[in-house]
Amino acid sequence: MKRRLLMSALSLLGLFTSACQDDLPKATLIEDMRILGSQISVVGDETRATPRPGESVRVSFATVFPEPEQTVERAQLMLISCTAPDRYTGGLPICQELIDAVESGAAQEAASLFTAPEQVKCSDIPGGRQTFAGVTVLCLRGEPDVQLAIPDDFKGASALFLGILCERGEAFLDPTTPELFGCEDNDGESIGLMGTYPVQRNDDQINHNPDASLLSIEMEPFIEWRPIDPEMLATLPESCATATATSGAMPADPLFPGVDVGLHELTLRYPAKARERALNEPGEPFENLEISVHATFGEVERQFTVFTDDSETVGSKRGEVPIDTDPPWLEENVSWDPEDDVPVTGQLVRFFVTVRDQRGGFNMSTYAACVR
C-alpha cells in the first residue's frame, strides 16, 4: 500500500499544472453543498491560526447546504498534507518533499519499482491515515474536520493541503487523470480542496482567527440581526410566515426576523480596534477583513466586502438613533434581493457570513430570516 501511495504522490509532479477547475456556481446563492472556507486552529490554543513546529492543528472546512435536513453524514474527505513548496509559479502547488525527492534522485529510483501508478481509494488506506517521507494521506467520513501534526523539524514557511470532499460516495486519488482526485459512486457534489497556512517562527508572525461574533449586521428597517446556533437553525420551520408574522408588522425577534419581498440593505459593522495589527506591533497598520454573505434564497449584491481603515465611520446611526462611535467602527453596506416567488406560507432563508483576515484567519456565523 505504501508503494502505491508513494508512486501516486510522485506522479503528482507531472499533473498539478494541468488540473482544471469546474464551473463556479452563483457567487452568493447556496444551491448545492458548498465549502465557504477552511479554519486553522492550533490544538490547545484554538483561536490561534499559526502553528509552531511541534504543534498540531485542526483543519475544519465550513460546509453548508441549501436545505436544513442536508448534512455531511455521508460525506467523505480525502486529504494530502505536506510542506508547501519554496518556489511556486502557478497552477496547483507541489509538496516540497516531492520536489526534494526529485532533486535528490530518489523519485526516479522509487518509480523504477512500479510499472504504472494506480488509483488509491480511501478504503485502501489502513486506519484512514498514512504518512511517508513527510507526506500524510488521510481519509474520513462525516464532518470534514481533521487534526494534523507539524513536525518538530518542519523546515518550510507554510504547510499545504490538497484533496477532495465527496458529498456521497468514495474519494480516490488517481494521478493518471488531470483532475487528480475524484469520487466514485457519488450522486452529490465533488469539491476540490487546496490551501496553505503559515508556520510560525517568530512572535511577530502570530495570527488569530477573527471573531465573527463581533460582526454586527442590521437589516432595514431597523433590525439588529444576531447569529443563530446551527442546531437551533435546523429546527426552524420551512413554512415560517406564521412563526414570524405579528399582525403584519416587523417582528422584534433578532434571531429570526420576518422580512418582506423586495430589496433590503444590510449594514455590516465591525469594531475597528478588534482587528490585529499586521505585524502585531504598536503603530503597524491593522489587518483588512473580508466579509462574504451567502444566502439560500435571493441574491446578495456582491460576493466580497472588504473592511479597511477607510471603512472607519463616525456619526453612524441605527435607523434614526445615533451610534456611539468611540471606539470607532468599520461600516459598509451591501444589498440583498430575495426572489418574488415566495410561498404563501413564507420562505425560510439561511445566511452564512464568513470573515477572513487575508492572513490565513477565518470564521463563520449563521443567520436566519423568513421572507413573506
Secondary structure as a PSIPRED ss2 file (coil, helix, strand):
# PSIPRED VFORMAT (PSIPRED V4.0)

   1 M C   1.000  0.000  0.000
   2 K H   0.000  1.000  0.000
   3 R H   0.000  1.000  0.000
   4 R H   0.000  1.000  0.000
   5 L H   0.000  1.000  0.000
   6 L H   0.000  1.000  0.000
   7 M H   0.000  1.000  0.000
   8 S H   0.000  1.000  0.000
   9 A H   0.000  1.000  0.000
  10 L H   0.000  1.000  0.000
  11 S H   0.000  1.000  0.000
  12 L H   0.000  1.000  0.000
  13 L H   0.000  1.000  0.000
  14 G H   0.000  1.000  0.000
  15 L C   1.000  0.000  0.000
  16 F H   0.000  1.000  0.000
  17 T H   0.000  1.000  0.000
  18 S H   0.000  1.000  0.000
  19 A C   1.000  0.000  0.000
  20 C C   1.000  0.000  0.000
  21 Q C   1.000  0.000  0.000
  22 D C   1.000  0.000  0.000
  23 D C   1.000  0.000  0.000
  24 L C   1.000  0.000  0.000
  25 P C   1.000  0.000  0.000
  26 K C   1.000  0.000  0.000
  27 A C   1.000  0.000  0.000
  28 T C   1.000  0.000  0.000
  29 L E   0.000  0.000  1.000
  30 I C   1.000  0.000  0.000
  31 E C   1.000  0.000  0.000
  32 D C   1.000  0.000  0.000
  33 M C   1.000  0.000  0.000
  34 R E   0.000  0.000  1.000
  35 I E   0.000  0.000  1.000
  36 L E   0.000  0.000  1.000
  37 G E   0.000  0.000  1.000
  38 S E   0.000  0.000  1.000
  39 Q E   0.000  0.000  1.000
  40 I E   0.000  0.000  1.000
  41 S E   0.000  0.000  1.000
  42 V E   0.000  0.000  1.000
  43 V C   1.000  0.000  0.000
  44 G C   1.000  0.000  0.000
  45 D E   0.000  0.000  1.000
  46 E C   1.000  0.000  0.000
  47 T C   1.000  0.000  0.000
  48 R E   0.000  0.000  1.000
  49 A C   1.000  0.000  0.000
  50 T C   1.000  0.000  0.000
  51 P C   1.000  0.000  0.000
  52 R C   1.000  0.000  0.000
  53 P C   1.000  0.000  0.000
  54 G C   1.000  0.000  0.000
  55 E C   1.000  0.000  0.000
  56 S E   0.000  0.000  1.000
  57 V E   0.000  0.000  1.000
  58 R E   0.000  0.000  1.000
  59 V E   0.000  0.000  1.000
  60 S E   0.000  0.000  1.000
  61 F E   0.000  0.000  1.000
  62 A E   0.000  0.000  1.000
  63 T E   0.000  0.000  1.000
  64 V E   0.000  0.000  1.000
  65 F C   1.000  0.000  0.000
  66 P C   1.000  0.000  0.000
  67 E C   1.000  0.000  0.000
  68 P C   1.000  0.000  0.000
  69 E C   1.000  0.000  0.000
  70 Q C   1.000  0.000  0.000
  71 T C   1.000  0.000  0.000
  72 V C   1.000  0.000  0.000
  73 E C   1.000  0.000  0.000
  74 R C   1.000  0.000  0.000
  75 A C   1.000  0.000  0.000
  76 Q E   0.000  0.000  1.000
  77 L E   0.000  0.000  1.000
  78 M E   0.000  0.000  1.000
  79 L E   0.000  0.000  1.000
  80 I E   0.000  0.000  1.000
  81 S E   0.000  0.000  1.000
  82 C E   0.000  0.000  1.000
  83 T E   0.000  0.000  1.000
  84 A C   1.000  0.000  0.000
  85 P C   1.000  0.000  0.000
  86 D C   1.000  0.000  0.000
  87 R C   1.000  0.000  0.000
  88 Y C   1.000  0.000  0.000
  89 T C   1.000  0.000  0.000
  90 G C   1.000  0.000  0.000
  91 G C   1.000  0.000  0.000
  92 L C   1.000  0.000  0.000
  93 P C   1.000  0.000  0.000
  94 I C   1.000  0.000  0.000
  95 C C   1.000  0.000  0.000
  96 Q H   0.000  1.000  0.000
  97 E H   0.000  1.000  0.000
  98 L H   0.000  1.000  0.000
  99 I H   0.000  1.000  0.000
 100 D H   0.000  1.000  0.000
 101 A H   0.000  1.000  0.000
 102 V H   0.000  1.000  0.000
 103 E H   0.000  1.000  0.000
 104 S H   0.000  1.000  0.000
 105 G C   1.000  0.000  0.000
 106 A H   0.000  1.000  0.000
 107 A H   0.000  1.000  0.000
 108 Q H   0.000  1.000  0.000
 109 E H   0.000  1.000  0.000
 110 A H   0.000  1.000  0.000
 111 A H   0.000  1.000  0.000
 112 S C   1.000  0.000  0.000
 113 L C   1.000  0.000  0.000
 114 F C   1.000  0.000  0.000
 115 T C   1.000  0.000  0.000
 116 A C   1.000  0.000  0.000
 117 P C   1.000  0.000  0.000
 118 E C   1.000  0.000  0.000
 119 Q C   1.000  0.000  0.000
 120 V E   0.000  0.000  1.000
 121 K E   0.000  0.000  1.000
 122 C H   0.000  1.000  0.000
 123 S H   0.000  1.000  0.000
 124 D H   0.000  1.000  0.000
 125 I C   1.000  0.000  0.000
 126 P H   0.000  1.000  0.000
 127 G H   0.000  1.000  0.000
 128 G H   0.000  1.000  0.000
 129 R E   0.000  0.000  1.000
 130 Q E   0.000  0.000  1.000
 131 T E   0.000  0.000  1.000
 132 F E   0.000  0.000  1.000
 133 A C   1.000  0.000  0.000
 134 G C   1.000  0.000  0.000
 135 V E   0.000  0.000  1.000
 136 T E   0.000  0.000  1.000
 137 V E   0.000  0.000  1.000
 138 L E   0.000  0.000  1.000
 139 C E   0.000  0.000  1.000
 140 L E   0.000  0.000  1.000
 141 R E   0.000  0.000  1.000
 142 G C   1.000  0.000  0.000
 143 E C   1.000  0.000  0.000
 144 P C   1.000  0.000  0.000
 145 D E   0.000  0.000  1.000
 146 V E   0.000  0.000  1.000
 147 Q E   0.000  0.000  1.000
 148 L E   0.000  0.000  1.000
 149 A E   0.000  0.000  1.000
 150 I C   1.000  0.000  0.000
 151 P C   1.000  0.000  0.000
 152 D C   1.000  0.000  0.000
 153 D C   1.000  0.000  0.000
 154 F C   1.000  0.000  0.000
 155 K C   1.000  0.000  0.000
 156 G C   1.000  0.000  0.000
 157 A C   1.000  0.000  0.000
 158 S E   0.000  0.000  1.000
 159 A E   0.000  0.000  1.000
 160 L E   0.000  0.000  1.000
 161 F E   0.000  0.000  1.000
 162 L E   0.000  0.000  1.000
 163 G E   0.000  0.000  1.000
 164 I E   0.000  0.000  1.000
 165 L E   0.000  0.000  1.000
 166 C E   0.000  0.000  1.000
 167 E C   1.000  0.000  0.000
 168 R C   1.000  0.000  0.000
 169 G C   1.000  0.000  0.000
 170 E E   0.000  0.000  1.000
 171 A E   0.000  0.000  1.000
 172 F E   0.000  0.000  1.000
 173 L E   0.000  0.000  1.000
 174 D C   1.000  0.000  0.000
 175 P C   1.000  0.000  0.000
 176 T C   1.000  0.000  0.000
 177 T C   1.000  0.000  0.000
 178 P C   1.000  0.000  0.000
 179 E C   1.000  0.000  0.000
 180 L C   1.000  0.000  0.000
 181 F E   0.000  0.000  1.000
 182 G E   0.000  0.000  1.000
 183 C E   0.000  0.000  1.000
 184 E E   0.000  0.000  1.000
 185 D C   1.000  0.000  0.000
 186 N C   1.000  0.000  0.000
 187 D C   1.000  0.000  0.000
 188 G C   1.000  0.000  0.000
 189 E C   1.000  0.000  0.000
 190 S E   0.000  0.000  1.000
 191 I E   0.000  0.000  1.000
 192 G E   0.000  0.000  1.000
 193 L E   0.000  0.000  1.000
 194 M E   0.000  0.000  1.000
 195 G E   0.000  0.000  1.000
 196 T E   0.000  0.000  1.000
 197 Y E   0.000  0.000  1.000
 198 P E   0.000  0.000  1.000
 199 V C   1.000  0.000  0.000
 200 Q C   1.000  0.000  0.000
 201 R C   1.000  0.000  0.000
 202 N C   1.000  0.000  0.000
 203 D H   0.000  1.000  0.000
 204 D H   0.000  1.000  0.000
 205 Q H   0.000  1.000  0.000
 206 I C   1.000  0.000  0.000
 207 N C   1.000  0.000  0.000
 208 H E   0.000  0.000  1.000
 209 N C   1.000  0.000  0.000
 210 P C   1.000  0.000  0.000
 211 D C   1.000  0.000  0.000
 212 A H   0.000  1.000  0.000
 213 S H   0.000  1.000  0.000
 214 L H   0.000  1.000  0.000
 215 L C   1.000  0.000  0.000
 216 S E   0.000  0.000  1.000
 217 I E   0.000  0.000  1.000
 218 E E   0.000  0.000  1.000
 219 M E   0.000  0.000  1.000
 220 E C   1.000  0.000  0.000
 221 P C   1.000  0.000  0.000
 222 F C   1.000  0.000  0.000
 223 I E   0.000  0.000  1.000
 224 E E   0.000  0.000  1.000
 225 W E   0.000  0.000  1.000
 226 R C   1.000  0.000  0.000
 227 P C   1.000  0.000  0.000
 228 I C   1.000  0.000  0.000
 229 D C   1.000  0.000  0.000
 230 P H   0.000  1.000  0.000
 231 E H   0.000  1.000  0.000
 232 M H   0.000  1.000  0.000
 233 L H   0.000  1.000  0.000
 234 A C   1.000  0.000  0.000
 235 T C   1.000  0.000  0.000
 236 L C   1.000  0.000  0.000
 237 P C   1.000  0.000  0.000
 238 E C   1.000  0.000  0.000
 239 S C   1.000  0.000  0.000
 240 C C   1.000  0.000  0.000
 241 A H   0.000  1.000  0.000
 242 T H   0.000  1.000  0.000
 243 A H   0.000  1.000  0.000
 244 T H   0.000  1.000  0.000
 245 A C   1.000  0.000  0.000
 246 T E   0.000  0.000  1.000
 247 S C   1.000  0.000  0.000
 248 G C   1.000  0.000  0.000
 249 A E   0.000  0.000  1.000
 250 M C   1.000  0.000  0.000
 251 P C   1.000  0.000  0.000
 252 A C   1.000  0.000  0.000
 253 D C   1.000  0.000  0.000
 254 P C   1.000  0.000  0.000
 255 L C   1.000  0.000  0.000
 256 F C   1.000  0.000  0.000
 257 P C   1.000  0.000  0.000
 258 G E   0.000  0.000  1.000
 259 V E   0.000  0.000  1.000
 260 D C   1.000  0.000  0.000
 261 V C   1.000  0.000  0.000
 262 G C   1.000  0.000  0.000
 263 L C   1.000  0.000  0.000
 264 H E   0.000  0.000  1.000
 265 E E   0.000  0.000  1.000
 266 L E   0.000  0.000  1.000
 267 T E   0.000  0.000  1.000
 268 L E   0.000  0.000  1.000
 269 R E   0.000  0.000  1.000
 270 Y E   0.000  0.000  1.000
 271 P E   0.000  0.000  1.000
 272 A H   0.000  1.000  0.000
 273 K H   0.000  1.000  0.000
 274 A H   0.000  1.000  0.000
 275 R C   1.000  0.000  0.000
 276 E C   1.000  0.000  0.000
 277 R E   0.000  0.000  1.000
 278 A C   1.000  0.000  0.000
 279 L C   1.000  0.000  0.000
 280 N C   1.000  0.000  0.000
 281 E C   1.000  0.000  0.000
 282 P C   1.000  0.000  0.000
 283 G C   1.000  0.000  0.000
 284 E C   1.000  0.000  0.000
 285 P C   1.000  0.000  0.000
 286 F E   0.000  0.000  1.000
 287 E C   1.000  0.000  0.000
 288 N C   1.000  0.000  0.000
 289 L E   0.000  0.000  1.000
 290 E E   0.000  0.000  1.000
 291 I E   0.000  0.000  1.000
 292 S E   0.000  0.000  1.000
 293 V E   0.000  0.000  1.000
 294 H E   0.000  0.000  1.000
 295 A E   0.000  0.000  1.000
 296 T C   1.000  0.000  0.000
 297 F C   1.000  0.000  0.000
 298 G C   1.000  0.000  0.000
 299 E E   0.000  0.000  1.000
 300 V E   0.000  0.000  1.000
 301 E C   1.000  0.000  0.000
 302 R C   1.000  0.000  0.000
 303 Q C   1.000  0.000  0.000
 304 F C   1.000  0.000  0.000
 305 T E   0.000  0.000  1.000
 306 V E   0.000  0.000  1.000
 307 F E   0.000  0.000  1.000
 308 T C   1.000  0.000  0.000
 309 D H   0.000  1.000  0.000
 310 D H   0.000  1.000  0.000
 311 S H   0.000  1.000  0.000
 312 E E   0.000  0.000  1.000
 313 T E   0.000  0.000  1.000
 314 V C   1.000  0.000  0.000
 315 G C   1.000  0.000  0.000
 316 S C   1.000  0.000  0.000
 317 K E   0.000  0.000  1.000
 318 R E   0.000  0.000  1.000
 319 G C   1.000  0.000  0.000
 320 E C   1.000  0.000  0.000
 321 V E   0.000  0.000  1.000
 322 P E   0.000  0.000  1.000
 323 I C   1.000  0.000  0.000
 324 D C   1.000  0.000  0.000
 325 T C   1.000  0.000  0.000
 326 D C   1.000  0.000  0.000
 327 P C   1.000  0.000  0.000
 328 P C   1.000  0.000  0.000
 329 W E   0.000  0.000  1.000
 330 L E   0.000  0.000  1.000
 331 E E   0.000  0.000  1.000
 332 E E   0.000  0.000  1.000
 333 N E   0.000  0.000  1.000
 334 V E   0.000  0.000  1.000
 335 S E   0.000  0.000  1.000
 336 W E   0.000  0.000  1.000
 337 D E   0.000  0.000  1.000
 338 P C   1.000  0.000  0.000
 339 E C   1.000  0.000  0.000
 340 D C   1.000  0.000  0.000
 341 D C   1.000  0.000  0.000
 342 V C   1.000  0.000  0.000
 343 P C   1.000  0.000  0.000
 344 V C   1.000  0.000  0.000
 345 T C   1.000  0.000  0.000
 346 G C   1.000  0.000  0.000
 347 Q E   0.000  0.000  1.000
 348 L E   0.000  0.000  1.000
 349 V E   0.000  0.000  1.000
 350 R E   0.000  0.000  1.000
 351 F E   0.000  0.000  1.000
 352 F E   0.000  0.000  1.000
 353 V E   0.000  0.000  1.000
 354 T E   0.000  0.000  1.000
 355 V E   0.000  0.000  1.000
 356 R E   0.000  0.000  1.000
 357 D C   1.000  0.000  0.000
 358 Q C   1.000  0.000  0.000
 359 R C   1.000  0.000  0.000
 360 G C   1.000  0.000  0.000
 361 G C   1.000  0.000  0.000
 362 F E   0.000  0.000  1.000
 363 N E   0.000  0.000  1.000
 364 M E   0.000  0.000  1.000
 365 S E   0.000  0.000  1.000
 366 T E   0.000  0.000  1.000
 367 Y E   0.000  0.000  1.000
 368 A E   0.000  0.000  1.000
 369 A E   0.000  0.000  1.000
 370 C E   0.000  0.000  1.000
 371 V E   0.000  0.000  1.000
 372 R C   1.000  0.000  0.000
